[in-house]
Each structure stands twice: as C-alpha cells, then as structure tokens.
Amino acid sequence: METANQNEREVKEKVTDKLEEIVKHGDKFLPFSRYFGDCRIFKDVYTHWHKEMECIYIRRGRGTFQINKATVVGREGDLILIEKEAIHHIRSSRRDILHFESIVFDLKMMQCVIEDLCQIAFVEPLIKKKVTFNPIVRTGDDGYKEISQAFFYILKIYQEKEAYYYVALKAALFQFFYQLLRGGYMEMAQEEETRQIEAIKMVLDYIHAHYSESITAKEMADMVHYSEYHFMKLFKVYTGKTLISYINEYRIERSKYELLKTNQTIDEIADQVGFCTTSYYIQLFQRIEGVTPNKFRKEQVLEGIHS
C-alpha cells in the first residue's frame, strides 16, 4: 500500500500539465486504487476531472468541495461522492487542514456480460453518466451508518487482499451502491447539464494546457459555442470562480511546483507561468498563500530539512 507522502508526491507529479488526471488507477484487470492525502502544502486542489469515480472519506479537518454545480463543506467522518468525469475542486480550511483517504475506480469493472435487470437499470446508466449523485453523505444522515460500513468494508478487502479478494471487492462495491440507492443519494441526470459539464471540461482542459499564454473569455466562449455572457455564468457556477480568477490561481499553483522543484528565480517563474510582471505575481501569491514566493520556498526547504 502507498504511504501518504509517496502517494501525494506521485499524484502531484502526474497531474501537472493538463486538466484530465493522468494517474493510472490500478490496472486493466483491476482498475481500482486506494489513496491517502492531506492539504498541508497544496491547500487548493485545482479544478480537474478524471474518467473514474472517486469516493473520499475525511479522516480529519475540513474542506470545501466544488463538484459540478454543487458546493459542499465536508468535515471529519463525512463521505464525498465524485461521479466519473465530474468537474471538481477541493479547498482545505487553513486552520483545520484536510486529511483524507479515497478510493478511485473505473465503473466498467462492475459491468456484466449478460444484460440482466441490474445491468440495464443500474450499471449501464451509471457508466454512461446518466446518474448523478448527492455529493456528500454526512455523519448525521439517516443512511450514514450503512453507507460508511459498506465503504470501510471495501477498504478492508483491498488492504488485506486475501485469496480471491477481487471477487469480494466487486461484491462490496455493489453493496456500497445499493446503500447509496436506498439512501436516495443517486438520481437520473439531465441532458442539458451533461452538455454544460462537457463544455466546461473542454475549457478547463485548454486552460491547463495553455495557462502561460493569454486566454480571453471570448475565445473560450467561442470554443464551446456559448455566448460570452452565458459562458461566464456557467463557468462561475461550475468552478466557483470567474475565468480570470481561475486562470491566475492556477498559475499560482503551477508556480508552487516550480518553486519547490527548480532553482529558477522568481522573475523566471513569474514569466514562465504567464504573469506579465513579477510584482503582480508576488502580490497575488502573497494574497492567496499569505507569504511571498521567496518565503514559501524557504519555509518548504526548512520543513524538508527538519522532517
């Protein structure tokens, strides 16, 4: 099993240059993985998406989760449900740092060869994104006990990996979804919302590939065939931010990688991530992170020495 630090480092290195997460979760025979993480350094997990479903258990701390149009605040013990290809973003509380573990898996592992009632009425709509989720199961909810027990049983099976565990794992996933269905956490998706999500994903994908370049709202609106006004409203709904705020905050996140992994000067990093002036980069970095880029770099170096 991956340790928290190993896993955190590996994931960060594999979602650097494009919106879609490129981490390989499991393999083609068992597309399932378990992860641990925290938000001590990167308190803002920038908006992204992946082809797999993800379920996050909050071990301690507090965080704000933006999942498609929904914004929820999760606390210790809560379960966060992120459907496949959902646009999502996580921001940890700065005082109560978020610590979590999650499972990420390809829903296709639940497919059946025979088109029985379960396949037609549940599995197929789930895989084709015709099902949406209530994104949070709170500790005080009526169905929390059964749902959380099903989730922890999945973790137990995967951790222990006893003989034929893959059979038990698949059965446990069905039990987990059964409890979610019973608790009313799933419903059929609307076609227009699916179209909107695809449009925002396309824009985010472009931003993550071209963040160092000039990007305008009109260019993005034209790309997804919306009016500029409608596009700006949709972008704010799905990301919780204006276009320019999102681009600048993403540039700041990218600069943090450069501060930690390279010896480039502040001027070089500011230019590399797309800021016109170093002074504006430093000002924005300090406003978002609470420290200057130089101080951030020094603090992380000292923390690495003493850890």
N, C-alpha and C positions, 0 to 999 in steps of 0.2 A: 504494500500500500504506500502511496506517496505521502511524504511528510508535508506539513503545511508550507514550510519555506520552499521546498523543492517544487511543490505543485504551483505555488504562487509565482515563482520565478519562471517556470516553464510556460504557464499560460500567458504571462505578460510578454514574453518574447515571441509568442506566436500570434498575437493579435495586434500587431503594430502598424501595419501599413494599409489595411483595408477594413471595411466595416464588418464583413462576414468573418466570424471567428473561424480560424483555420486550424484549431487544435483538433487532433484526431481523438475522438472519444471511444475507447475500446477498439474493436476491430470488426471486420466484416462478419465474423462468426458470432461475436457477442458485442454489439455496439452500445456499450454501457460503461460508464465510469463514475467514480466517486471522488469528490474533491473537498479539500479544506481550504479556508482562506480567511484573511482579515483585511481591514482597510486602514492599517496604521500609516502607510506611506501614501498609497494611492486611494484617497478617501472618496474619490469620484470615479466610479467605473463607467466610462463614457458609453454613450448610446451605441448599441450594436445589436446583432441578431445572429442566430445560428439555426441550422436545419433540425437540430434535436430539441426535444422538450427538456426543461430543467426544473427541478424542484429544490428549493433552498430551505434549509432549517436554520433558524437563527439561534446559535448557541448562547450568545450574549451580546449586549449592545443594542443599538437602534439604528435604523436606516430608512431612507425614503426610496421607494421603488416606483419608477415610471414604467408601466407595461402597456404598450399601445396607448389607448386613451386614458387608462386608469392610473391614478397616483395613490399609493397606499404607504402608510408608515408601519414598518414591521418592528416588533420588539422580541425580546427573549422568549423562545418557545414557539413563535409563530412559524407557519409554513407558507412559503411564497411559491406560487404556481406560474411558470412561464411557458406558455404553449410554443410549439415549434414555429420558428420564423417570426416570433413576436419581437417587435422593436422594444428594447428595454434598456434601462439605465438605473444605476444604483448610486446613491449618495449616502455615505455614512455620517452619523452625528459626529461632530468633532469632540464633544465631551464624553460621549458614550460609544466608543469605537465598535463598529460592527465586526463580529466574529461569526463565521457560518460554516456549514458543510452542505454539500449539494450532490445530487445525482443528475447526470446528463445522459440521455439515451435516445436512440433512434426509435420512433414509434413503429417503424416497419418490423421490428423484432416481435411485434405482437400479432402479425398477420397470420391468417390461417390459409391453407391451400384450398380447403373446401369452403364454399361460400354459404356458411350456416348463418343463423339469425344473428349471432354475436358479430360475425364479420360484416354483415350487411348493415345492421342497425347501429353498430358502435365503432368497430375498428376502422372500417373504410372511411366514414365521415371524420374520424379523428385524424387519420393520416392525410386526408385531403383538405384539412383546415376548415372543415365545416362545423367545427365545435369550438366554442370559446369557453374560457374559464373565469370564474370569480377568482381574482389573483391572490387572495390571501385567506388562509384558514387560521383564525385567531384562537388563542388558548381558551377563551371563554365560549367559543361556539359550541352548539349542541353536538355536532358530529366530530369535534376535535379529538376526543379520546380514540375513537375507532380509526380515524384517518391517520393520526400520528402513530398509533400502534402499527398500522399497516406499513407506514413509511419506515419506521425503525426496524421492522422485520426484514424489509428489503435491504437495509444497511447491514443487518446481522448476516444474512445469507451471503452477501457479496464479500463481507470481511472474512468470514470463516471459510468460505469456498470448500465446503465438504464435497464428497463424491456426488456427482450429478447435480451440483448446485445450480447449474444453468436452467434445469427444469423447475426447481423451486423458485428461482428468481423470476421466471416468466409468470408462474402462477401467482407470485406475490405482487407483481405489477398489476395483474388483472384484479386482484383483491383490493389494491390501492385505488384503482379507478372505480371499482364497484362502490367503495365507500364514498368517493367523491360524487358519484352519481346519486347515491342515496341522500347525501347531504345537500344536494342542489347546487353544487359548485360548477356544473357544466351545462351549457345550452348551445343550441344551433346558432352559427354565425350568420351575419347579414352580408350580402354580396357587396354592397357599396363600401362597407368598412374594409372588406378584403382588398378592394381596389385601392382605397386610400393607403392602406398599410404597404402595399406593393410600391406605390408611388414614393412614399417617404423612405422606404428602404433603398430605392434607386438613388434618391438624393443623398442619403447618408453614405451610401457606397461611394458616390462621386466625391463627396467632401473628404472622406478618409483617404482617398487616393490622390486628391489634388489640394490638400489643405494648405500647402505652401504657396499656392497660386491665388490670384484674385478670383473671387466667386461672388456673383450677384444673385439677388432674389429673382430677377427676370430670367436669367439663364436657367436657374433651377425650375422655375415655373414652366418655362417653355419645354424643358426636357420631359416633364411629366404631364404636359398638356392640361394644365390648370391656369386660370388667370392668376396674376401675381397676388392679388388681394386674397383669393381663395387659398392659394398655396401657403401664404404666410400664416393664415388662420390655422390650416391643417398642421403645419409644421409646429406651431406653438402647442397645439392640442396633443400631438404625439410625442413631443420631446420635452415639453415644459419650458422651452426657451425660444427666443427669437433666433432667426437664422444667424445673424452676426454674433450674438452671444454664444451660440453653439460652436461656431467656427473658431472664435477666439479661445473659448475654454478648451476645445480640442487641441488647438495649437499649444496651449499651456501644458496640457497633459503630455503631448509629444515632446515638448522641451524638457520635461522632467526626466524622460528616458535619456535624453542627450546629456543632461547634467550629471546623471548617475553613471552613465556607461562610456562617456568620452571625456577628453581633456580640452574640448573646444572652448573658446572664450564665450562670454555672454553675448558679445556682438555677433559672433559667428552663429550661435544657436538662434538668436532672435531672427536673423536673416534667413536661416535655414528653414525655420518653421513658418515663415510667412509674414512676420511683422515688418512694417515699413521703417520703424525707428526702434532703437534699443531702449530709449527712455520710456516709450509706451509699453513695450514688453515688460520691463521691470515694474512699472506702475501697475499693470494688470496682474502680473504674477503675485505681487505683494497683496493686492486687493483680494485675490482668490485664495492664496495659500497662507497669508498672514506673515510671510517673511519674503525677503528678496531672493532672487535666484542664487546669488552667491552664498547667502546664509543657509538656504535649503541644501545646497551641495555640501557645505562644510558640516552641517548637522548630520547628514546621512553618512558621511565619511567617518565622523566620530562615533556614530552609533554602530557602524560596521566594525570599528576597531575594538569597541568595548563589548560587543555581543559575542 
